[in-house]
């Protein structure tokens, strides 16, 4: 541990996780272990714009499917992704 309580993450781990200078990490304590987790930071406006683009693209390719069906599929996919994230955590 350095001055100001800074730590160095070994190169192998940084490369394996694709960590770069400026990336954010979440620190958690589990028993007597410190767990660092990379955090994804997404600019909300850009994320929303990209989501709208993707939704428009899906809608264009599936004109014969109702908006309700598309929304239901999107919500199911989001729930599946969240379940997978919880399993990994």
Secondary structure, 3 states (H helix, E strand, C coil): CCHHHCCCCCHHHHHHHCCCCCCEEEEEEECCEEEEEEECCCCHHHHHHHHHHHHHHHHHHCCCCCHHHHHHHHHHHHHHHHHHHHHHC
